[in-house]
Amino acid sequence: MTEPPLSPAEVQEYRRLRDREHLRHRRLRYAVTAVLLVVAFVLSPLAVVATWAHTQVSDTDRYVQTVAPLAKDPSVQKTVTDRLTARVMDNVDVNAITDALGNALAKTNAPPPVVDKSHLLAGPLRNAMTGAVHDVVNKVVTSEQFAQAWDGANRRAHAAVVKTLTGEGNSAVRAKGDAVVLDLGTVVDKVKQKLVDEGYQKASAIPDVDKSVTLFRTDKLDDAQNAMQLLDTLGTWLPVVTIVLAAVAVWSAPAHRVAMMSAAIGIGVMMLVLLVGLAIARRVYLDSVPPSALPPDAAASIYDTFVRFLRSSTRTVLVIAVITAVAGYLYGPGRGARFVRSVSARGTGATGRAMARSGLRTGATGRWLQGHRPWTTGIVIAGAVLALVLWNYPTAACVALVLLIAVAVLAVLAVLAAAGTANDTANGTANGTDGGTPGTVTRNV
């Protein structure tokens, strides 16, 4: 028994209910997309910082690469030279030397005025010794051997980074009160040996001095260690979670392209916020370090050196976000996007037809490329993404290079496709199948 057809009123009610359910479904999808995007936006800067912290702890080469420029930084070299010179001179008793000189002169029956005024040589002698010691120390600190010793000490003491961030293990870099210090014992020993080699035999009798250099000083060291431990734990998974959330948000959105652009723009904005935050943190750090502890120029160099890879990673993510947003726009219906696509199609089409006229026809290969253009485009884009994923610490320049290569490959494929369909287009024009208008030929290409 067949059911009777719906009446016009029932059809109208059915359509109303269907539209309402469809609208409710779309609103739910928009809500889910919005929540996922907001969470991804909040997590994106944390993911960048966590990844940076994780690499600094787990990758010895990366850590050494981070701190290596400090050994050749002029402001840091000057600070180390001045500190080591002062510590060496603090252990030299100039008055004892002048007293010994006075006793020696008295034993040689020198005139009493000369003996009595021998102590006046203390000031000039101290200045002369300070200048000589400073020159020797400066030679050591500015030498290539110092840079090599610096890299070697940091490489051997990479466990010190773990000590500083997690409080576990023993190493040269350690937390000391409210400061993070680096033990330069081997460097000081080399300076003492250099002084002996230069003729200052008494330098061998210099007692052990404080061989540590303050890298950071903050009253929030405990909080920083706790935060860095958390970031190190999340360093592996937080970036993955952020990417998955953004991908699910794009997939669940009614308009995938718009959602992708929104995700890219939001993450790009958060990267700008992170860069601003690093600039503010730099100012706060410099204000918190007294000049007596570390000169401002040396403190600035140390901060900039330690966070330069974090800045680089942030800029890289920012560039990727901008490229993603622009690509999403170019695939859209906007007037500018249509103009860019039209110009690109005309350029590659004209080049392909010129190749065909010169005898460089791609035949079946070109026709296959033309018929499978969405697939080939997707493969090229996926290859570019895979290259960035496999690239060890990509920079903004690396992203630009991969983008240029991907665009060049897409252009070459478009030209080859045009060269393979040029004969078909020409035959269609001659037979009148395309209406005989140039515009139709262009659309076919």
URUR-V872713 format. One record per helix or strand of 2 or more residues. SS is the DSSP state (a for helix, b for strand). FROM is the first residue (numbers start at 1). LEN is the number of residues. If there is no record, write none. Layout:
ss=SS from=FROM len=LEN
ss=SS from=FROM len=LEN
This chain:
ss=a from=8 len=51
ss=a from=60 len=13
ss=a from=74 len=17
ss=a from=94 len=14
ss=a from=112 len=5
ss=a from=118 len=24
ss=a from=144 len=13
ss=a from=159 len=8
ss=b from=173 len=4
ss=b from=179 len=5
ss=a from=185 len=13
ss=a from=201 len=5
ss=b from=212 len=6
ss=a from=221 len=14
ss=a from=238 len=15
ss=a from=256 len=33
ss=a from=296 len=35
ss=a from=335 len=23
ss=a from=363 len=9
ss=a from=373 len=18
ss=a from=396 len=35
ss=a from=438 len=7
